[in-house]
């Protein structure tokens, strides 16, 4: 019995520690790029956003980035900074803004389990409103060129796909291992190309790709999914970690290059 409790405790601790990556925080703190926080309005709701600017001379595309189910973690912010390093403005909302028991955002939750539960229970209309506010803000940043795309990971990947069905101003949606829209015929509302990035060893999510492709094709929409052999769920984060598997590392490198190649065409 004691052994069972110990094993459960270790697994629980590992689950809580998953997104708390010291290596991601260290990379973020060493960044030379300008990082700031801005507060946006979604009706009467205040939404905190992490914004990173590239060091460039021309106006650029803005990316609204959507965090994983783990919330706006150090890795989520480091990913935003990494994309900014490639020449893009990144706006990343804390979709848990004001949702913690003390009225704070992600920092107000006691542990990762509580954070994950809170993200999974966010009201869909509230999430859409928060993200639309971020898109509107991103489009009007003086150093942006007015073109906005959305990119999301894990839970955020599903939200990126979903946002494309609600916001016709988007120029592209980058869906990293997230499910397609759950409501029938919502694909007809999509006004931009959708690019999918999926793990070959992530059956829970990757099994949705054929049906999504069929629905998008029937709606006359552009959907281009790529499955990376041997990669698991969350390979963009896991593939960057010091203990990354070869498959996750390879998938991350190829997926990031593909994203950058696609962004250059927008």
Residue, then its C-alpha position, 0 to 999 in steps of 0.5 A: x500500500x505504501x509503495x502504491x501511494x509513493x508511486x502515485x505521489x511521484x506521478x502527481x509531482x511529475x504532472x505538476x512539474x511538467x510545464x515548469x521548465x527551468x530551461x525555458x525560463x533561462x532562455x527567456x531571461x536571456x532574450x535581448x528582445x523587448x517583452x511587455x505586458x498589456x491589458x486588453x478589454x473583452x467587454x468588461x473583462x480585463x485580459x493580460x497579454x504577454x507581447x514580444x517584439x522582434x528587432x527589425x526595421x520594417x513592419x511585420x506580421x503579428x501572431x496571436x499565440x494560444x497557450x497549452x492547457x497548462x496555461x501561460x507557462x514559462x515555455x509558452x512565453x519562451x515560444x513566443x520569444x523564439x518566434x519573435x526572434x524570427x521577425x514576428x510580433x507575438x501577442x499571447x493572452x493569459x486566458x486565465x486572466x482574472x479567473x483564479x480564486x484571488x482574481x489573478x491569472x495563471x499565477x493565482x492557482x495553487x498547482x498545475x492540476x488546478x491550472x489545467x482544470x481551470x483552462x479546460x473549464x473556460x467558457x468558450x464564448x469568453x475565450x473567443x472574446x479574449x482572442x478576438x480582442x488580441x487579434x484586434x490589438x495585434x492588427x493595430x500595433x504601429x509596428x505591425x503590417x496589419x496582417x494577423x495569424x493565430x497559432x496554438x498548441x495542445x488545447x490552444x491548437x484546438x482554440x486556434x482552429x476554432x478561432x478561425x471559424x469566428x474571426x474572418x480577419x485572420x490570414x492563417x491558422x497554425x494548429x499544433x496537435x489540437x482538435x478540429x471544431x466540434x460543431x458541425x458545419x463550422x468549417x464553412x465560416x473559415x476564411x483562411x488556410x489552416x495548417x496542422x502539425x500532428x504527432x504520429x504517436x498522438x492517436x488521441x488527437x491525430x485520429x481526428x485529422x481524416x475527418x477534419x480534412x474531409x469536412x474542410x474539403x467539403x466546405x471548400x477550405x484549405x487544410x494542410x495537415x502534416x503528421x510527424x512520425x514518432x512524435x508524441x503530443x506536445x512535441x514542440x515543448x517536449x522536443x525542446x527540453x534537455x531530455x527530448x527524444x530524437x523523434x520529438x526533437x526532429x518533429x519540433x525542428x521540422x515543424x518550426x521550419x515549416x511554420x516559418x516557411x509558411x509565415x514568409x508567404x503571408 
